[in-house]
Amino acid sequence: MQSSKLTKSKPGVPAQSYLNIAEIREDVVVLKDGTLRAVLLVSSINFSLKSEDEQNAIVQAYMQFLNSLDFPIQVVIQSRRMNIDDYMNKLKEAEMVQKNELLRNQIVDYRSYVRQLVDLAEIMQKRFYLVVPLDPTYEGKKGIMDRLSSILTPLVTIRLTEERFKTHKTALMLRVNNVIAGLQGMSLNAVMLDTQSLIELYYTVYNPELFETQRMSDVNKLQIEG
């Protein structure tokens, strides 16, 4: 009888080690290199339905918006299956309080129809995000040795004191307000994601399949009228 040697499996590397995020703090994403990020959820417009004059005005406003920025931005488009859980829960509550049996049966049939429609058609929902960065190591007048030291020791950089963090966040908020004002010139509304919304966003980005089966609780609901 052959004996087999049992080997203990080595613990896997935590998924967090592969992420560039050090922490999410007071509605701000702090990366491992010490830089900060604010994420805006931006509404959309149907450009093709606009008249030629309106299209030209939007293009000109977009050019002016880009030219007004003295820092880089990142535009992210996310497509995912539409989440109708809240809507279905409201229908379920209406069904439970409905005393008329005929109307209650109609609600049941409607809930079933909506669920099948979304599942079979795989209706996708698009969301548009704009990322506003801030690199504290390049803010102000710092010498080359200070910048090099910050780059070589990023873990020290992210351990910001409360006072320094507030200062950096204030500078980031100035950029955010400028970006929001520029977007309004194109008839686009924007709202900055809070901590809970940022957690939900990154959870769906890094766990798209898991998100479909294990929903996060207490997710901040953000709605922007287009």
Secondary structure as the mmCIF struct_conf table of DSSP 4:
data_model
#
loop_
_struct_conf.conf_type_id
_struct_conf.id
_struct_conf.beg_label_comp_id
_struct_conf.beg_label_asym_id
_struct_conf.beg_label_seq_id
_struct_conf.end_label_comp_id
_struct_conf.end_label_asym_id
_struct_conf.end_label_seq_id
HELX_LH_PP_P HELX_LH_PP_P1 LYS A 8 PRO A 14
HELX_RH_3T_P HELX_RH_3T_P1 ALA A 15 TYR A 18
BEND BEND1 ASN A 20 ASN A 20
STRN STRN1 ILE A 21 ARG A 25
TURN_TY1_P TURN_TY1_P1 GLU A 26 ASP A 27
STRN STRN2 VAL A 28 LEU A 31
TURN_TY1_P TURN_TY1_P2 LYS A 32 ASP A 33
BEND BEND2 GLY A 34 GLY A 34
STRN STRN3 LEU A 36 VAL A 42
HELX_RH_3T_P HELX_RH_3T_P2 PHE A 47 LEU A 49
BEND BEND3 LYS A 50 LYS A 50
HELX_RH_AL_P HELX_RH_AL_P1 GLU A 52 ASN A 67
TURN_TY1_P TURN_TY1_P3 SER A 68 SER A 68
BEND BEND4 ASP A 70 PHE A 71
STRN STRN4 GLN A 74 ARG A 81
HELX_RH_AL_P HELX_RH_AL_P2 ASP A 85 VAL A 97
HELX_RH_AL_P HELX_RH_AL_P3 GLU A 101 ALA A 121
TURN_TY1_P TURN_TY1_P4 GLU A 122 GLU A 122
STRN STRN5 MET A 124 LEU A 134
HELX_RH_3T_P HELX_RH_3T_P3 PRO A 136 TYR A 138
BEND BEND5 GLU A 139 GLY A 140
HELX_RH_AL_P HELX_RH_AL_P4 ILE A 144 LEU A 152
HELX_RH_AL_P HELX_RH_AL_P5 PRO A 154 ILE A 158
HELX_RH_AL_P HELX_RH_AL_P6 GLU A 162 GLN A 184
TURN_TY1_P TURN_TY1_P5 GLY A 185 SER A 187
STRN STRN6 ALA A 190 MET A 192
HELX_RH_AL_P HELX_RH_AL_P7 THR A 195 TYR A 206
HELX_RH_AL_P HELX_RH_AL_P8 PRO A 208 THR A 213
BEND BEND6 GLN A 214 GLN A 214
HELX_LH_PP_P HELX_LH_PP_P2 ARG A 215 MET A 216
BEND BEND7 SER A 217 ASP A 218
HELX_LH_PP_P HELX_LH_PP_P3 VAL A 219 LYS A 221
#
